[in-house]
Structure formats: C-alpha cells, structure tokens
Amino acid sequence: MDAANLALSFASIINFIALMLMLRAVIKNRKVLRGYSIVGAFLTFVSIVGFEVAYYLLGNVIGFALGWATVAFWFIVFIYTLRQKLKGSDKEKKMVEP
C-alpha cells in the first residue's frame, strides 16, 4: 500500500472514532443537534460523499467502508436540522396569523 493510501486509511480510522464519540453524544442528548447549521450539515454531507467517491476511485477499501457511517450520520443531521427549521417556521407562521 502506498503512503497516500496508508495516510488516508489512518485518517479514516480516526474519523470513524470521532464519529462514534459524536454519535454517543447525540444518542445521550438529541438536543445537541439544535445548534447545528442546516447549510453546514448539508455541505459536510456533500463533501463526505465526495471523499467516498475518491476512496472508491483510489481503491481504498478501509476509507470507503468506514466512510459510509459518516455519510449516514451527516445525512441524518441534515434531515434533522431541516425538520427542526421547518417546524420552527410553521410555529412562527401560526403565531403571526390572527
């Protein structure tokens, strides 16, 4: 395995460990996600998908396999923040209407 793929595999393992810690925090307290930005969550999701494509093209099996958990997490964060924003705008509309 060349140095670039080895470095990417190592970074993917560290990223996966960080993801597990974040997931643990979210499972303990889902309200943690309320501070997340919708645009930031979406852009993070899209960038992670881009990394997945690169891992696939490079043939980096470790990064590709571990990365799907991160893709799923950020997709769920994006959907959750979007739903919270839509709920908030519905509440604001109800308060404004006579």
Chimera marker file (.cmm) of the C-alpha trace (Angstrom):
<marker_set name="trace">
<marker id="1" x="0.000" y="0.000" z="0.000" r="1" g="1" b="0" radius="0.5"/>
<marker id="2" x="1.461" y="3.363" z="-0.948" r="1" g="1" b="0" radius="0.5"/>
<marker id="3" x="1.947" y="6.200" z="1.520" r="1" g="1" b="0" radius="0.5"/>
<marker id="4" x="-1.085" y="8.221" z="0.373" r="1" g="1" b="0" radius="0.5"/>
<marker id="5" x="-3.491" y="5.310" z="0.817" r="1" g="1" b="0" radius="0.5"/>
<marker id="6" x="-1.929" y="4.445" z="4.159" r="1" g="1" b="0" radius="0.5"/>
<marker id="7" x="-2.372" y="8.035" z="5.349" r="1" g="1" b="0" radius="0.5"/>
<marker id="8" x="-5.980" y="8.075" z="4.102" r="1" g="1" b="0" radius="0.5"/>
<marker id="9" x="-6.726" y="4.782" z="5.860" r="1" g="1" b="0" radius="0.5"/>
<marker id="10" x="-5.259" y="6.084" z="9.114" r="1" g="1" b="0" radius="0.5"/>
<marker id="11" x="-7.273" y="9.316" z="8.826" r="1" g="1" b="0" radius="0.5"/>
<marker id="12" x="-10.427" y="7.305" z="8.107" r="1" g="1" b="0" radius="0.5"/>
<marker id="13" x="-9.949" y="5.253" z="11.262" r="1" g="1" b="0" radius="0.5"/>
<marker id="14" x="-9.502" y="8.414" z="13.350" r="1" g="1" b="0" radius="0.5"/>
<marker id="15" x="-12.552" y="9.968" z="11.658" r="1" g="1" b="0" radius="0.5"/>
<marker id="16" x="-14.596" y="6.853" z="12.461" r="1" g="1" b="0" radius="0.5"/>
<marker id="17" x="-13.582" y="7.027" z="16.134" r="1" g="1" b="0" radius="0.5"/>
<marker id="18" x="-14.557" y="10.715" z="16.221" r="1" g="1" b="0" radius="0.5"/>
<marker id="19" x="-17.875" y="9.836" z="14.606" r="1" g="1" b="0" radius="0.5"/>
<marker id="20" x="-18.590" y="7.238" z="17.299" r="1" g="1" b="0" radius="0.5"/>
<marker id="21" x="-17.923" y="9.842" z="20.008" r="1" g="1" b="0" radius="0.5"/>
<marker id="22" x="-20.242" y="12.335" z="18.293" r="1" g="1" b="0" radius="0.5"/>
<marker id="23" x="-22.898" y="9.674" z="17.857" r="1" g="1" b="0" radius="0.5"/>
<marker id="24" x="-22.660" y="8.770" z="21.530" r="1" g="1" b="0" radius="0.5"/>
<marker id="25" x="-23.217" y="12.429" z="22.466" r="1" g="1" b="0" radius="0.5"/>
<marker id="26" x="-26.222" y="12.681" z="20.140" r="1" g="1" b="0" radius="0.5"/>
<marker id="27" x="-27.753" y="9.473" z="21.477" r="1" g="1" b="0" radius="0.5"/>
<marker id="28" x="-27.414" y="10.753" z="25.035" r="1" g="1" b="0" radius="0.5"/>
<marker id="29" x="-28.914" y="14.152" z="24.206" r="1" g="1" b="0" radius="0.5"/>
<marker id="30" x="-30.561" y="14.751" z="20.847" r="1" g="1" b="0" radius="0.5"/>
<marker id="31" x="-30.886" y="18.448" z="21.646" r="1" g="1" b="0" radius="0.5"/>
<marker id="32" x="-27.174" y="18.763" z="20.875" r="1" g="1" b="0" radius="0.5"/>
<marker id="33" x="-28.118" y="18.857" z="17.186" r="1" g="1" b="0" radius="0.5"/>
<marker id="34" x="-30.156" y="22.047" z="17.588" r="1" g="1" b="0" radius="0.5"/>
<marker id="35" x="-27.009" y="24.143" z="17.375" r="1" g="1" b="0" radius="0.5"/>
<marker id="36" x="-26.005" y="22.680" z="14.013" r="1" g="1" b="0" radius="0.5"/>
<marker id="37" x="-26.331" y="24.750" z="10.848" r="1" g="1" b="0" radius="0.5"/>
<marker id="38" x="-28.530" y="23.363" z="8.061" r="1" g="1" b="0" radius="0.5"/>
<marker id="39" x="-26.170" y="24.625" z="5.369" r="1" g="1" b="0" radius="0.5"/>
<marker id="40" x="-23.117" y="23.394" z="7.271" r="1" g="1" b="0" radius="0.5"/>
<marker id="41" x="-24.618" y="19.934" z="7.762" r="1" g="1" b="0" radius="0.5"/>
<marker id="42" x="-25.564" y="19.733" z="4.082" r="1" g="1" b="0" radius="0.5"/>
<marker id="43" x="-22.142" y="20.858" z="2.866" r="1" g="1" b="0" radius="0.5"/>
<marker id="44" x="-20.423" y="18.418" z="5.222" r="1" g="1" b="0" radius="0.5"/>
<marker id="45" x="-22.643" y="15.616" z="3.892" r="1" g="1" b="0" radius="0.5"/>
<marker id="46" x="-21.833" y="16.522" z="0.279" r="1" g="1" b="0" radius="0.5"/>
<marker id="47" x="-18.093" y="16.765" z="0.974" r="1" g="1" b="0" radius="0.5"/>
<marker id="48" x="-18.065" y="13.377" z="2.712" r="1" g="1" b="0" radius="0.5"/>
<marker id="49" x="-19.816" y="11.863" z="-0.317" r="1" g="1" b="0" radius="0.5"/>
<marker id="50" x="-17.032" y="13.397" z="-2.420" r="1" g="1" b="0" radius="0.5"/>
<marker id="51" x="-14.452" y="11.724" z="-0.198" r="1" g="1" b="0" radius="0.5"/>
<marker id="52" x="-16.302" y="8.427" z="-0.644" r="1" g="1" b="0" radius="0.5"/>
<marker id="53" x="-16.063" y="8.772" z="-4.417" r="1" g="1" b="0" radius="0.5"/>
<marker id="54" x="-12.335" y="9.487" z="-4.108" r="1" g="1" b="0" radius="0.5"/>
<marker id="55" x="-11.812" y="6.484" z="-1.812" r="1" g="1" b="0" radius="0.5"/>
<marker id="56" x="-13.595" y="4.288" z="-4.333" r="1" g="1" b="0" radius="0.5"/>
<marker id="57" x="-11.551" y="5.633" z="-7.250" r="1" g="1" b="0" radius="0.5"/>
<marker id="58" x="-8.318" y="5.143" z="-5.303" r="1" g="1" b="0" radius="0.5"/>
<marker id="59" x="-9.326" y="1.634" z="-4.300" r="1" g="1" b="0" radius="0.5"/>
<marker id="60" x="-9.035" y="2.486" z="-0.597" r="1" g="1" b="0" radius="0.5"/>
<marker id="61" x="-11.294" y="-0.169" z="0.938" r="1" g="1" b="0" radius="0.5"/>
<marker id="62" x="-10.821" y="0.928" z="4.563" r="1" g="1" b="0" radius="0.5"/>
<marker id="63" x="-11.694" y="4.565" z="3.907" r="1" g="1" b="0" radius="0.5"/>
<marker id="64" x="-14.599" y="3.597" z="1.671" r="1" g="1" b="0" radius="0.5"/>
<marker id="65" x="-16.082" y="1.160" z="4.185" r="1" g="1" b="0" radius="0.5"/>
<marker id="66" x="-15.684" y="3.361" z="7.267" r="1" g="1" b="0" radius="0.5"/>
<marker id="67" x="-16.832" y="6.470" z="5.441" r="1" g="1" b="0" radius="0.5"/>
<marker id="68" x="-20.389" y="5.272" z="4.885" r="1" g="1" b="0" radius="0.5"/>
<marker id="69" x="-21.145" y="5.594" z="8.597" r="1" g="1" b="0" radius="0.5"/>
<marker id="70" x="-20.048" y="9.235" z="8.399" r="1" g="1" b="0" radius="0.5"/>
<marker id="71" x="-22.173" y="9.801" z="5.288" r="1" g="1" b="0" radius="0.5"/>
<marker id="72" x="-25.204" y="8.351" z="7.071" r="1" g="1" b="0" radius="0.5"/>
<marker id="73" x="-24.595" y="10.423" z="10.207" r="1" g="1" b="0" radius="0.5"/>
<marker id="74" x="-24.310" y="13.739" z="8.360" r="1" g="1" b="0" radius="0.5"/>
<marker id="75" x="-27.327" y="12.936" z="6.197" r="1" g="1" b="0" radius="0.5"/>
<marker id="76" x="-29.375" y="12.305" z="9.342" r="1" g="1" b="0" radius="0.5"/>
<marker id="77" x="-28.041" y="15.515" z="10.929" r="1" g="1" b="0" radius="0.5"/>
<marker id="78" x="-29.008" y="17.464" z="7.803" r="1" g="1" b="0" radius="0.5"/>
<marker id="79" x="-32.533" y="15.986" z="7.749" r="1" g="1" b="0" radius="0.5"/>
<marker id="80" x="-32.963" y="16.602" z="11.489" r="1" g="1" b="0" radius="0.5"/>
<marker id="81" x="-31.838" y="20.225" z="11.293" r="1" g="1" b="0" radius="0.5"/>
<marker id="82" x="-34.017" y="20.790" z="8.230" r="1" g="1" b="0" radius="0.5"/>
<marker id="83" x="-37.059" y="19.352" z="10.010" r="1" g="1" b="0" radius="0.5"/>
<marker id="84" x="-36.361" y="21.496" z="13.075" r="1" g="1" b="0" radius="0.5"/>
<marker id="85" x="-36.118" y="24.598" z="10.891" r="1" g="1" b="0" radius="0.5"/>
<marker id="86" x="-39.366" y="23.742" z="9.101" r="1" g="1" b="0" radius="0.5"/>
<marker id="87" x="-41.118" y="23.122" z="12.424" r="1" g="1" b="0" radius="0.5"/>
<marker id="88" x="-39.817" y="26.457" z="13.681" r="1" g="1" b="0" radius="0.5"/>
<marker id="89" x="-41.082" y="28.311" z="10.611" r="1" g="1" b="0" radius="0.5"/>
<marker id="90" x="-44.501" y="26.613" z="10.973" r="1" g="1" b="0" radius="0.5"/>
<marker id="91" x="-44.695" y="27.764" z="14.605" r="1" g="1" b="0" radius="0.5"/>
<marker id="92" x="-43.708" y="31.301" z="13.587" r="1" g="1" b="0" radius="0.5"/>
<marker id="93" x="-46.435" y="31.360" z="10.894" r="1" g="1" b="0" radius="0.5"/>
<marker id="94" x="-49.055" y="30.202" z="13.407" r="1" g="1" b="0" radius="0.5"/>
<marker id="95" x="-48.037" y="32.911" z="15.871" r="1" g="1" b="0" radius="0.5"/>
<marker id="96" x="-48.268" y="35.632" z="13.186" r="1" g="1" b="0" radius="0.5"/>
<marker id="97" x="-51.658" y="34.551" z="11.815" r="1" g="1" b="0" radius="0.5"/>
<marker id="98" x="-54.670" y="36.139" z="13.604" r="1" g="1" b="0" radius="0.5"/>
<link id1="1" id2="2" r="1" g="1" b="0" radius="0.2"/>
<link id1="2" id2="3" r="1" g="1" b="0" radius="0.2"/>
<link id1="3" id2="4" r="1" g="1" b="0" radius="0.2"/>
<link id1="4" id2="5" r="1" g="1" b="0" radius="0.2"/>
<link id1="5" id2="6" r="1" g="1" b="0" radius="0.2"/>
<link id1="6" id2="7" r="1" g="1" b="0" radius="0.2"/>
<link id1="7" id2="8" r="1" g="1" b="0" radius="0.2"/>
<link id1="8" id2="9" r="1" g="1" b="0" radius="0.2"/>
<link id1="9" id2="10" r="1" g="1" b="0" radius="0.2"/>
<link id1="10" id2="11" r="1" g="1" b="0" radius="0.2"/>
<link id1="11" id2="12" r="1" g="1" b="0" radius="0.2"/>
<link id1="12" id2="13" r="1" g="1" b="0" radius="0.2"/>
<link id1="13" id2="14" r="1" g="1" b="0" radius="0.2"/>
<link id1="14" id2="15" r="1" g="1" b="0" radius="0.2"/>
<link id1="15" id2="16" r="1" g="1" b="0" radius="0.2"/>
<link id1="16" id2="17" r="1" g="1" b="0" radius="0.2"/>
<link id1="17" id2="18" r="1" g="1" b="0" radius="0.2"/>
<link id1="18" id2="19" r="1" g="1" b="0" radius="0.2"/>
<link id1="19" id2="20" r="1" g="1" b="0" radius="0.2"/>
<link id1="20" id2="21" r="1" g="1" b="0" radius="0.2"/>
<link id1="21" id2="22" r="1" g="1" b="0" radius="0.2"/>
<link id1="22" id2="23" r="1" g="1" b="0" radius="0.2"/>
<link id1="23" id2="24" r="1" g="1" b="0" radius="0.2"/>
<link id1="24" id2="25" r="1" g="1" b="0" radius="0.2"/>
<link id1="25" id2="26" r="1" g="1" b="0" radius="0.2"/>
<link id1="26" id2="27" r="1" g="1" b="0" radius="0.2"/>
<link id1="27" id2="28" r="1" g="1" b="0" radius="0.2"/>
<link id1="28" id2="29" r="1" g="1" b="0" radius="0.2"/>
<link id1="29" id2="30" r="1" g="1" b="0" radius="0.2"/>
<link id1="30" id2="31" r="1" g="1" b="0" radius="0.2"/>
<link id1="31" id2="32" r="1" g="1" b="0" radius="0.2"/>
<link id1="32" id2="33" r="1" g="1" b="0" radius="0.2"/>
<link id1="33" id2="34" r="1" g="1" b="0" radius="0.2"/>
<link id1="34" id2="35" r="1" g="1" b="0" radius="0.2"/>
<link id1="35" id2="36" r="1" g="1" b="0" radius="0.2"/>
<link id1="36" id2="37" r="1" g="1" b="0" radius="0.2"/>
<link id1="37" id2="38" r="1" g="1" b="0" radius="0.2"/>
<link id1="38" id2="39" r="1" g="1" b="0" radius="0.2"/>
<link id1="39" id2="40" r="1" g="1" b="0" radius="0.2"/>
<link id1="40" id2="41" r="1" g="1" b="0" radius="0.2"/>
<link id1="41" id2="42" r="1" g="1" b="0" radius="0.2"/>
<link id1="42" id2="43" r="1" g="1" b="0" radius="0.2"/>
<link id1="43" id2="44" r="1" g="1" b="0" radius="0.2"/>
<link id1="44" id2="45" r="1" g="1" b="0" radius="0.2"/>
<link id1="45" id2="46" r="1" g="1" b="0" radius="0.2"/>
<link id1="46" id2="47" r="1" g="1" b="0" radius="0.2"/>
<link id1="47" id2="48" r="1" g="1" b="0" radius="0.2"/>
<link id1="48" id2="49" r="1" g="1" b="0" radius="0.2"/>
<link id1="49" id2="50" r="1" g="1" b="0" radius="0.2"/>
<link id1="50" id2="51" r="1" g="1" b="0" radius="0.2"/>
<link id1="51" id2="52" r="1" g="1" b="0" radius="0.2"/>
<link id1="52" id2="53" r="1" g="1" b="0" radius="0.2"/>
<link id1="53" id2="54" r="1" g="1" b="0" radius="0.2"/>
<link id1="54" id2="55" r="1" g="1" b="0" radius="0.2"/>
<link id1="55" id2="56" r="1" g="1" b="0" radius="0.2"/>
<link id1="56" id2="57" r="1" g="1" b="0" radius="0.2"/>
<link id1="57" id2="58" r="1" g="1" b="0" radius="0.2"/>
<link id1="58" id2="59" r="1" g="1" b="0" radius="0.2"/>
<link id1="59" id2="60" r="1" g="1" b="0" radius="0.2"/>
<link id1="60" id2="61" r="1" g="1" b="0" radius="0.2"/>
<link id1="61" id2="62" r="1" g="1" b="0" radius="0.2"/>
<link id1="62" id2="63" r="1" g="1" b="0" radius="0.2"/>
<link id1="63" id2="64" r="1" g="1" b="0" radius="0.2"/>
<link id1="64" id2="65" r="1" g="1" b="0" radius="0.2"/>
<link id1="65" id2="66" r="1" g="1" b="0" radius="0.2"/>
<link id1="66" id2="67" r="1" g="1" b="0" radius="0.2"/>
<link id1="67" id2="68" r="1" g="1" b="0" radius="0.2"/>
<link id1="68" id2="69" r="1" g="1" b="0" radius="0.2"/>
<link id1="69" id2="70" r="1" g="1" b="0" radius="0.2"/>
<link id1="70" id2="71" r="1" g="1" b="0" radius="0.2"/>
<link id1="71" id2="72" r="1" g="1" b="0" radius="0.2"/>
<link id1="72" id2="73" r="1" g="1" b="0" radius="0.2"/>
<link id1="73" id2="74" r="1" g="1" b="0" radius="0.2"/>
<link id1="74" id2="75" r="1" g="1" b="0" radius="0.2"/>
<link id1="75" id2="76" r="1" g="1" b="0" radius="0.2"/>
<link id1="76" id2="77" r="1" g="1" b="0" radius="0.2"/>
<link id1="77" id2="78" r="1" g="1" b="0" radius="0.2"/>
<link id1="78" id2="79" r="1" g="1" b="0" radius="0.2"/>
<link id1="79" id2="80" r="1" g="1" b="0" radius="0.2"/>
<link id1="80" id2="81" r="1" g="1" b="0" radius="0.2"/>
<link id1="81" id2="82" r="1" g="1" b="0" radius="0.2"/>
<link id1="82" id2="83" r="1" g="1" b="0" radius="0.2"/>
<link id1="83" id2="84" r="1" g="1" b="0" radius="0.2"/>
<link id1="84" id2="85" r="1" g="1" b="0" radius="0.2"/>
<link id1="85" id2="86" r="1" g="1" b="0" radius="0.2"/>
<link id1="86" id2="87" r="1" g="1" b="0" radius="0.2"/>
<link id1="87" id2="88" r="1" g="1" b="0" radius="0.2"/>
<link id1="88" id2="89" r="1" g="1" b="0" radius="0.2"/>
<link id1="89" id2="90" r="1" g="1" b="0" radius="0.2"/>
<link id1="90" id2="91" r="1" g="1" b="0" radius="0.2"/>
<link id1="91" id2="92" r="1" g="1" b="0" radius="0.2"/>
<link id1="92" id2="93" r="1" g="1" b="0" radius="0.2"/>
<link id1="93" id2="94" r="1" g="1" b="0" radius="0.2"/>
<link id1="94" id2="95" r="1" g="1" b="0" radius="0.2"/>
<link id1="95" id2="96" r="1" g="1" b="0" radius="0.2"/>
<link id1="96" id2="97" r="1" g="1" b="0" radius="0.2"/>
<link id1="97" id2="98" r="1" g="1" b="0" radius="0.2"/>
</marker_set>
